[in-house]
Amino acid sequence: MTDAPPVQLPVSETPVPKLRRNLSIWEAIGVSVALMAPSMAININPQGTIGLVGRAVPLTFAIATVAVLLIAYTFVRLSQRFHHSGSVYGFVGATLGARAGAFSGWAMAGTYIFYGAVTSMAAGIFLTSEIRALGIWKQAPDWLGFVIGAVLLGLVWFLASRPAKGGTRLLLIVESVTVALILIVTVVIIVKLLVGDVPAAQTFDLSVFTIQPGSDPSSVFLGVVFAFLSFAGFEAAATLGEEARNPRKDIPRAILGTAIFGGVYFIVVTAVEVMGFGTDEKGIKAFAASGSLLGDLGATYIAPWIGTVITLGASISAVACALACVVGASRLIYALSRDGLGPVPFKAVSAKHGVPSRAVGAVIVTIYVFIAVAWFVLQVKPFDLFVTSGTTGTLILLVAYVLATIGAVKLLFFSGDKRVKTWEIVIPVLALIVLGYTLFRNIFPFPVGAAWWGPGLSIAWLVIFLVIVIARPAAARRAGELLTKAEGLSKDPVFEVETP
């Protein structure tokens, strides 16, 4: 381990540990795609939308794609100017001040940590289901999901403690294979729908992009809120800004490319899913009740074994996503600690591997604590931890997005810089409207019963770190000095405004 020097050294003489610049644009895309976990999300998330909009699930994902592209504008523009490894922390710290940056940094770290619990539990749930289905342990108890998730989390710990170059290549490979399998099944279903080789009365029906007669049009926007959550993590490549070979070009391209890919993927595959089950009432009910959307469709349209293969692929996707979460969280904690707003030990970089190994360990241990509390103290099921962690992480994420977008507006349009056209302010303003509406719909009316855990934990996390940041003005000032030095903000930094 290479520890940072004593605090008493002047900032200008502090040899800050550096991460290695060895990542290509494709490896940066690997982190974002893996954290979005498209193969896992496409098997679950559309079911939360269909109860609101019926057959119009693909329409909601199309609208959500537009919303995500609006938000992506913030990260694209800021990534063109800065390449701080803290992502939102670096962006917000440079535009709204060190304390706002520290707050948003700990917010994003919380999001990644909670999503680490989400994805490890998803893998445990998927594999427990397969163990039962294959007859290996027909009456396998629900707690087996905790055990499997914990074991896989140990594998994630090992992989995340190695150079990000190898880790991100693994993410890209496993997610690419799983998505490729899903796309093959999608193409087969489209062909069978077109030629009429279907199990029932399903047809190739573009009405899935229209609002169902008699439905309330406003319900579509409720569906958009849920579809938006499927894109969570699309900006994860920004956390590797200090490890990319050409950060000011490759990182913006990776962020925008991931958002576009996710949009096309979700729109096309959800359309085929709805058509594959059928757009009539019977088909909609079957869609809502499915245990694995692509798994059931693959078994119905191709062969029974395909369902098992897709479920296993979704499990791999979940593990890859967990790895991306740990990588993202550890890089954020490293940046915060390096700049004086986190525990001192976490600003160490492994001399052997060039990664923040202590920060990685802290993230993994925190997730293990979540699992232990859920299993032994609260005695809930793995799916309960999955839902609660997902809700908590998403609400925290949206707050961080709001701060980043406000910071972008201030920097690009109110700092005297005329290199960005004035009309572009419309884009981040629309993004703020989308984010504000999403937060409003998730918080008000405030959930009761077990559902309050998600909003409650998110508010608790945000309040705790807000108090800590406000209570440490000296550390915030020190972080601001280090951030300014690291980003060259005392001078006019390069700002490439061409389309990435």
C-alpha positions as CSV (number, residue, x, y, z in Angstrom):
1,M,0.0,0.0,0.0
2,T,1.1,3.5,-0.8
3,D,-0.2,5.8,1.9
4,A,-0.8,9.5,1.5
5,P,1.6,11.8,3.3
6,P,1.0,13.5,6.7
7,V,-1.7,16.2,6.8
8,Q,0.7,18.8,8.0
9,L,2.5,19.0,4.6
10,P,1.5,22.0,2.5
11,V,-1.0,21.2,-0.2
12,S,1.4,22.3,-2.9
13,E,3.9,19.7,-1.7
14,T,1.6,16.8,-1.2
15,P,2.4,13.9,-3.6
16,V,-1.1,12.7,-4.3
17,P,-1.3,9.0,-5.3
18,K,-2.3,8.6,-8.9
19,L,-4.4,6.0,-10.6
20,R,-3.0,4.4,-13.8
21,R,-4.2,5.7,-17.2
22,N,-4.8,2.4,-19.0
23,L,-8.5,2.3,-20.0
24,S,-9.9,2.5,-23.5
25,I,-13.3,3.9,-24.4
26,W,-14.7,0.4,-24.7
27,E,-13.6,-0.5,-21.2
28,A,-15.2,2.7,-19.9
29,I,-18.4,1.7,-21.7
30,G,-18.1,-1.7,-20.0
31,V,-18.4,-0.1,-16.5
32,S,-21.5,1.9,-17.5
33,V,-23.2,-1.0,-19.3
34,A,-22.5,-3.4,-16.5
35,L,-23.8,-1.1,-13.8
36,M,-27.0,-0.6,-15.8
37,A,-27.3,-4.4,-16.0
38,P,-29.5,-4.4,-19.1
39,S,-29.9,-8.2,-19.2
40,M,-31.0,-8.2,-15.5
41,A,-33.2,-5.1,-15.8
42,I,-35.1,-6.2,-18.9
43,N,-36.3,-9.4,-17.1
44,I,-37.8,-7.5,-14.2
45,N,-38.4,-3.8,-14.6
46,P,-41.0,-3.8,-17.4
47,Q,-43.3,-5.7,-15.0
48,G,-43.5,-2.7,-12.7
49,T,-44.7,-0.6,-15.6
50,I,-47.3,-2.8,-17.3
51,G,-49.7,-2.5,-14.4
52,L,-49.8,1.3,-15.0
53,V,-49.8,1.5,-18.8
54,G,-50.9,-1.9,-20.1
55,R,-49.5,-2.7,-23.5
56,A,-47.7,0.7,-23.8
57,V,-44.6,-0.5,-21.9
58,P,-42.3,0.3,-24.9
59,L,-43.8,3.8,-25.1
60,T,-42.8,4.5,-21.5
61,F,-39.3,3.3,-22.2
62,A,-39.1,5.5,-25.3
63,I,-40.1,8.6,-23.2
64,A,-37.6,7.5,-20.5
65,T,-34.9,7.4,-23.1
66,V,-35.5,11.0,-24.0
67,A,-35.4,11.9,-20.3
68,V,-32.1,10.0,-19.8
69,L,-30.5,11.8,-22.8
70,L,-31.4,15.1,-21.2
71,I,-29.6,14.1,-18.0
72,A,-26.7,12.7,-20.0
73,Y,-26.1,16.2,-21.4
74,T,-24.9,17.2,-17.9
75,F,-22.4,14.4,-17.7
76,V,-21.2,14.8,-21.2
77,R,-20.5,18.5,-21.0
78,L,-18.9,18.2,-17.5
79,S,-16.8,15.2,-18.6
80,Q,-15.5,17.2,-21.5
81,R,-14.1,19.7,-19.1
82,F,-13.1,17.7,-16.0
83,H,-11.7,14.2,-15.5
84,H,-11.8,13.9,-11.7
85,S,-12.2,10.2,-10.6
86,G,-14.9,11.2,-8.2
87,S,-17.4,11.8,-11.0
88,V,-20.3,13.7,-9.5
89,Y,-18.1,14.7,-6.5
90,G,-15.6,16.2,-8.9
91,F,-18.2,17.9,-11.1
92,V,-20.3,19.4,-8.3
93,G,-17.2,20.3,-6.2
94,A,-15.8,22.3,-9.2
95,T,-19.1,24.1,-9.9
96,L,-21.0,24.5,-6.6
97,G,-18.2,24.3,-4.1
98,A,-16.3,21.7,-2.1
99,R,-19.0,21.0,0.5
100,A,-21.7,20.5,-2.2
101,G,-19.3,18.2,-4.0
102,A,-18.5,16.2,-0.9
103,F,-22.2,15.8,-0.1
104,S,-22.9,14.6,-3.7
105,G,-19.9,12.4,-3.6
106,W,-21.0,10.6,-0.5
107,A,-24.5,10.4,-2.0
108,M,-23.2,8.6,-5.1
109,A,-21.0,6.3,-3.0
110,G,-24.2,5.4,-1.1
111,T,-26.0,4.7,-4.3
112,Y,-23.3,2.4,-5.5
113,I,-23.1,0.6,-2.2
114,F,-26.9,0.0,-2.0
115,Y,-26.9,-1.1,-5.6
116,G,-24.1,-3.6,-4.7
117,A,-26.6,-5.1,-2.2
118,V,-29.3,-5.1,-4.9
119,T,-27.2,-6.9,-7.5
120,S,-25.7,-9.5,-5.1
121,M,-29.2,-10.3,-3.9
122,A,-30.5,-10.5,-7.5
123,A,-27.8,-13.1,-8.3
124,G,-28.7,-15.0,-5.2
125,I,-32.4,-15.0,-6.0
126,F,-31.9,-16.1,-9.6
127,L,-29.6,-18.9,-8.7
128,T,-31.8,-20.1,-5.9
129,S,-34.6,-20.3,-8.3
130,E,-32.5,-22.3,-10.8
131,I,-31.4,-24.7,-8.0
132,R,-35.1,-25.4,-7.3
133,A,-36.1,-25.7,-11.0
134,L,-33.3,-28.1,-11.8
135,G,-34.2,-30.3,-8.9
136,I,-30.8,-29.9,-7.2
137,W,-32.6,-28.8,-4.0
138,K,-36.3,-28.6,-4.8
139,Q,-37.3,-27.2,-1.4
140,A,-34.3,-24.8,-1.1
141,P,-35.1,-22.1,1.5
142,D,-35.2,-18.5,0.7
143,W,-32.2,-17.8,2.9
144,L,-30.1,-19.7,0.4
145,G,-30.2,-16.4,-1.6
146,F,-28.3,-14.7,1.2
147,V,-25.7,-17.4,1.2
148,I,-25.2,-17.4,-2.6
149,G,-25.1,-13.6,-2.7
150,A,-22.5,-13.4,0.1
151,V,-20.3,-16.0,-1.7
152,L,-20.5,-14.1,-5.0
153,L,-19.7,-10.9,-3.2
154,G,-16.5,-12.5,-2.1
155,L,-15.6,-13.1,-5.7
156,V,-16.5,-9.5,-6.5
157,W,-14.1,-8.4,-3.7
158,F,-11.3,-10.3,-5.4
159,L,-11.9,-8.9,-8.8
160,A,-12.4,-5.3,-7.6
161,S,-9.0,-5.5,-5.8
162,R,-7.3,-6.0,-9.1
163,P,-6.6,-3.4,-11.8
164,A,-9.7,-1.9,-13.3
165,K,-8.4,-2.8,-16.8
166,G,-9.0,-6.5,-16.2
167,G,-12.2,-5.9,-14.2
168,T,-13.8,-3.7,-16.9
169,R,-12.9,-6.2,-19.6
170,L,-14.6,-8.9,-17.7
171,L,-17.7,-6.7,-17.2
172,L,-17.9,-6.0,-20.9
173,I,-17.4,-9.7,-21.9
174,V,-20.0,-11.2,-19.6
175,E,-22.6,-8.5,-20.2
176,S,-22.1,-8.6,-24.0
177,V,-22.6,-12.3,-24.1
178,T,-25.8,-12.1,-22.0
179,V,-27.2,-9.2,-24.0
180,A,-26.3,-11.0,-27.3
181,L,-28.3,-14.1,-26.1
182,I,-31.3,-11.9,-25.3
183,L,-31.1,-10.2,-28.7
184,I,-31.0,-13.6,-30.5
185,V,-34.1,-14.6,-28.6
186,T,-35.7,-11.2,-29.5
187,V,-34.9,-11.7,-33.2
188,V,-36.3,-15.2,-33.2
189,I,-39.6,-14.0,-31.6
190,I,-39.9,-11.1,-34.1
191,V,-39.5,-13.6,-37.0
192,K,-42.1,-16.0,-35.6
193,L,-44.5,-13.1,-34.9
194,L,-44.1,-11.9,-38.6
195,V,-44.7,-15.4,-40.1
196,G,-47.4,-16.4,-37.7
197,D,-45.5,-19.2,-36.0
198,V,-46.8,-18.3,-32.5
199,P,-48.0,-20.4,-29.5
200,A,-51.4,-18.6,-29.3
201,A,-52.9,-15.6,-31.1
202,Q,-49.9,-13.2,-30.7
203,T,-49.1,-10.9,-33.6
204,F,-46.6,-8.3,-34.6
205,D,-48.5,-5.3,-33.2
206,L,-47.2,-1.8,-33.2
207,S,-50.0,-0.7,-30.9
208,V,-47.6,-1.3,-28.1
209,F,-46.3,2.2,-28.9
210,T,-49.8,3.8,-28.3
211,I,-51.8,4.5,-25.2
212,Q,-54.5,1.9,-24.6
213,P,-58.0,3.2,-25.3
214,G,-59.7,4.3,-22.1
215,S,-56.4,4.7,-20.3
216,D,-55.5,7.9,-18.5
217,P,-52.6,9.5,-20.5
218,S,-51.0,10.8,-17.3
219,S,-50.4,7.2,-16.3
220,V,-47.8,6.9,-19.0
221,F,-45.7,9.4,-17.1
222,L,-45.9,7.2,-14.0
223,G,-44.6,4.4,-16.1
224,V,-41.8,6.7,-17.4
225,V,-40.7,7.2,-13.8
226,F,-40.3,3.5,-13.3
227,A,-38.6,3.0,-16.7
228,F,-36.2,5.8,-15.9
229,L,-34.9,3.7,-13.0
230,S,-33.7,1.0,-15.5
231,F,-31.1,3.4,-16.7
232,A,-29.5,4.0,-13.3
233,G,-25.8,3.9,-13.6
234,F,-25.5,4.9,-17.2
235,E,-22.9,7.6,-16.2
236,A,-20.6,5.2,-14.3
237,A,-17.8,5.6,-16.8
238,A,-17.2,9.1,-15.3
239,T,-15.8,7.4,-12.2
240,L,-12.9,6.2,-14.3
241,G,-11.9,9.6,-15.6
242,E,-8.5,9.4,-14.0
243,E,-7.8,6.0,-15.5
244,A,-8.9,6.6,-19.1
245,R,-6.3,7.2,-21.7
246,N,-8.1,10.2,-23.2
247,P,-10.6,11.2,-20.6
248,R,-12.0,14.5,-22.1
249,K,-13.1,12.6,-25.3
250,D,-13.5,9.0,-24.3
251,I,-15.5,9.5,-21.1
252,P,-18.2,11.8,-22.7
253,R,-18.5,9.4,-25.6
254,A,-18.8,6.4,-23.3
255,I,-21.6,8.1,-21.3
256,L,-23.6,9.2,-24.3
257,G,-23.0,5.8,-26.1
258,T,-24.3,3.9,-23.0
259,A,-27.4,6.1,-22.8
260,I,-28.2,5.6,-26.5
261,F,-27.5,1.9,-26.4
262,G,-29.7,1.5,-23.3
263,G,-32.6,3.4,-24.9
264,V,-32.6,1.4,-28.2
265,Y,-32.2,-1.9,-26.3
266,F,-35.0,-1.3,-23.8
267,I,-37.4,0.1,-26.4
268,V,-36.9,-2.8,-28.9
269,V,-36.8,-5.7,-26.3
270,T,-39.8,-4.4,-24.3
271,A,-41.8,-4.1,-27.5
272,V,-41.0,-7.7,-28.4
273,E,-41.7,-8.9,-24.8
274,V,-45.2,-7.4,-24.9
275,M,-45.9,-8.7,-28.4
276,G,-44.5,-12.1,-27.4
277,F,-46.9,-12.5,-24.5
278,G,-49.8,-10.8,-26.4
279,T,-51.4,-7.4,-26.3
280,D,-54.8,-8.7,-25.2
281,E,-55.9,-8.9,-21.6
282,K,-54.7,-12.5,-21.2
283,G,-51.3,-11.6,-22.6
284,I,-50.9,-8.6,-20.3
285,K,-51.8,-10.8,-17.2
286,A,-49.2,-13.4,-18.3
287,F,-46.6,-10.7,-18.7
288,A,-47.3,-9.3,-15.2
289,A,-47.1,-12.8,-13.6
290,S,-43.9,-14.0,-15.4
291,G,-41.0,-15.0,-13.2
292,S,-38.5,-14.2,-16.0
293,L,-39.8,-12.4,-19.0
294,L,-37.2,-13.4,-21.5
295,G,-36.8,-16.8,-19.9
296,D,-40.5,-17.6,-20.3
297,L,-40.5,-16.3,-23.8
298,G,-37.4,-18.2,-24.8
299,A,-38.9,-21.4,-23.4
300,T,-42.2,-20.8,-25.3
301,Y,-40.8,-19.7,-28.6
302,I,-37.6,-21.6,-28.9
303,A,-37.0,-24.4,-26.3
304,P,-37.4,-25.1,-22.6
305,W,-33.7,-25.0,-21.9
306,I,-33.4,-21.5,-23.2
307,G,-35.1,-20.2,-20.0
308,T,-32.4,-21.7,-17.8
309,V,-29.7,-20.2,-20.0
310,I,-31.2,-16.7,-19.9
311,T,-31.7,-16.9,-16.1
312,L,-28.1,-17.9,-15.7
313,G,-27.1,-15.1,-18.0
314,A,-29.1,-12.6,-15.9
315,S,-27.2,-14.0,-12.8
316,I,-23.9,-13.3,-14.5
317,S,-25.2,-9.8,-15.3
318,A,-26.0,-9.2,-11.7
319,V,-22.5,-10.3,-10.6
320,A,-21.0,-8.0,-13.2
321,C,-23.1,-5.2,-12.1
322,A,-22.1,-5.8,-8.5
323,L,-18.5,-5.5,-9.6
324,A,-19.2,-2.2,-11.3
325,C,-20.9,-0.9,-8.2
326,V,-18.0,-1.8,-6.0
327,V,-15.5,-0.2,-8.5
328,G,-17.6,3.0,-8.7
329,A,-18.1,3.3,-4.9
330,S,-14.4,2.6,-4.1
331,R,-13.2,5.2,-6.6
332,L,-15.5,7.8,-5.1
333,I,-14.4,7.0,-1.5
334,Y,-10.8,7.1,-2.7
335,A,-11.3,10.6,-4.2
336,L,-13.1,11.9,-1.1
337,S,-10.5,10.6,1.2
338,R,-7.6,11.8,-0.9
339,D,-9.1,15.3,-0.9
340,G,-9.5,15.3,2.9
341,L,-13.2,14.5,3.2
342,G,-13.1,10.8,4.0
343,P,-11.2,8.4,6.3
344,V,-7.5,8.7,6.0
345,P,-6.7,5.0,5.3
346,F,-9.0,5.0,2.2
347,K,-6.7,7.4,0.3
348,A,-4.2,4.7,-0.1
349,V,-3.5,3.1,-3.5
350,S,-2.1,-0.4,-3.8
351,A,1.5,-0.2,-5.0
352,K,1.2,-3.6,-6.7
353,H,-2.2,-3.2,-8.4
354,G,-2.7,0.6,-8.6
355,V,-6.2,0.4,-7.2
356,P,-7.7,1.8,-3.9
357,S,-7.8,-1.6,-2.2
358,R,-8.7,-0.3,1.3
359,A,-11.7,1.6,-0.2
360,V,-12.8,-1.6,-2.0
361,G,-12.7,-3.5,1.2
362,A,-14.7,-0.9,3.1
363,V,-17.4,-1.1,0.4
364,I,-17.6,-4.9,0.5
365,V,-17.8,-5.0,4.3
366,T,-20.6,-2.5,4.3
367,I,-22.6,-4.6,1.9
368,Y,-22.0,-7.7,4.1
369,V,-23.3,-5.7,7.1
370,F,-26.6,-5.0,5.1
371,I,-26.9,-8.7,4.3
372,A,-26.3,-9.7,7.9
373,V,-28.8,-7.2,9.3
374,A,-31.5,-8.2,6.8
375,W,-30.9,-11.9,7.4
376,F,-30.3,-12.3,11.1
377,V,-31.8,-9.1,12.7
378,L,-34.8,-8.2,10.6
379,Q,-35.2,-11.8,9.3
380,V,-36.6,-10.7,5.9
381,K,-36.2,-12.4,2.6
382,P,-33.5,-11.7,0.0
383,F,-36.1,-10.1,-2.3
384,D,-37.0,-7.7,0.5
385,L,-33.4,-6.5,0.8
386,F,-33.4,-6.3,-3.0
387,V,-36.4,-4.0,-3.1
388,T,-35.4,-1.8,-0.2
389,S,-31.8,-1.3,-1.3
390,G,-33.0,-0.6,-4.9
391,T,-35.4,2.1,-3.7
392,T,-32.9,3.6,-1.3
393,G,-30.1,3.8,-3.9
394,T,-32.3,5.2,-6.6
395,L,-33.6,8.1,-4.5
396,I,-30.1,9.0,-3.4
397,L,-29.0,8.8,-7.0
398,L,-31.6,11.3,-8.1
399,V,-30.5,13.9,-5.6
400,A,-26.9,13.6,-6.8
401,Y,-28.1,14.0,-10.4
402,V,-30.0,17.2,-9.4
403,L,-26.8,18.7,-7.9
404,A,-24.7,17.8,-10.9
405,T,-27.3,19.3,-13.2
406,I,-27.5,22.6,-11.2
407,G,-23.7,22.7,-11.2
408,A,-23.6,22.3,-15.0
409,V,-26.2,25.1,-15.5
410,K,-24.1,27.4,-13.3
411,L,-20.8,26.6,-15.0
412,L,-22.0,26.6,-18.6
413,F,-24.4,29.5,-18.6
414,F,-23.7,31.8,-15.6
415,S,-19.9,31.9,-15.4
416,G,-19.3,34.2,-18.3
417,D,-18.2,31.4,-20.5
418,K,-19.7,31.8,-24.0
419,R,-18.4,28.7,-25.6
420,V,-21.7,26.8,-25.1
421,K,-24.7,28.2,-27.0
422,T,-27.2,29.9,-24.7
423,W,-30.2,27.9,-26.1
424,E,-28.7,24.7,-24.7
425,I,-29.8,25.8,-21.2
426,V,-33.2,24.3,-22.1
427,I,-31.7,20.8,-22.0
428,P,-30.5,20.8,-18.3
429,V,-33.7,22.7,-17.2
430,L,-35.8,20.0,-18.7
431,A,-33.6,17.4,-17.0
432,L,-34.2,19.1,-13.6
433,I,-38.0,19.0,-14.2
434,V,-37.8,15.2,-14.9
435,L,-35.6,14.7,-11.8
436,G,-37.9,16.8,-9.6
437,Y,-41.0,15.0,-10.8
438,T,-39.3,11.6,-10.2
439,L,-38.4,12.5,-6.6
440,F,-41.9,13.9,-6.0
441,R,-43.6,10.7,-7.2
442,N,-41.4,8.5,-5.1
443,I,-41.6,10.5,-1.8
444,F,-45.1,11.9,-1.9
445,P,-47.3,10.6,-0.5
446,F,-44.8,9.1,1.9
447,P,-45.1,5.3,1.9
448,V,-46.3,3.5,5.0
449,G,-45.5,0.0,6.4
450,A,-42.5,-1.8,5.1
451,A,-42.4,0.5,2.0
452,W,-41.1,3.4,4.1
453,W,-37.7,1.7,4.5
454,G,-36.5,2.9,1.0
455,P,-37.3,6.6,1.4
456,G,-36.4,6.5,5.1
457,L,-32.9,5.1,4.6
458,S,-32.2,7.4,1.7
459,I,-33.2,10.5,3.7
460,A,-31.1,9.2,6.7
461,W,-28.0,8.6,4.5
462,L,-28.3,12.1,2.9
463,V,-28.9,13.9,6.2
464,I,-26.0,12.2,8.0
465,F,-23.5,13.1,5.4
466,L,-24.9,16.6,4.9
467,V,-24.4,17.2,8.6
468,I,-20.8,15.8,8.5
469,V,-19.9,18.0,5.5
470,I,-21.4,21.2,7.0
471,A,-19.7,20.5,10.3
472,R,-16.2,20.2,8.7
473,P,-15.6,23.5,6.8
474,A,-11.8,23.2,7.2
475,A,-11.8,19.8,5.5
476,A,-14.1,21.2,2.8
477,R,-11.7,24.1,2.1
478,R,-8.7,21.7,2.0
479,A,-10.6,19.5,-0.4
480,G,-11.4,22.5,-2.6
481,E,-7.7,23.3,-2.8
482,L,-6.8,19.8,-3.8
483,L,-9.6,19.6,-6.3
484,T,-8.5,22.9,-7.9
485,K,-4.9,21.6,-8.1
486,A,-5.9,18.2,-9.5
487,E,-8.2,19.7,-12.2
488,G,-6.2,22.8,-13.1
489,L,-9.1,25.0,-12.3
490,S,-6.9,27.9,-11.3
491,K,-6.3,28.1,-15.1
492,D,-8.6,28.0,-18.0
493,P,-8.9,24.2,-18.6
494,V,-9.4,22.7,-22.0
495,F,-13.1,22.6,-22.9
496,E,-14.0,20.7,-26.0
497,V,-17.5,21.6,-27.1
498,E,-17.8,19.6,-30.2
499,T,-20.2,16.6,-30.2
500,P,-18.5,13.7,-28.6
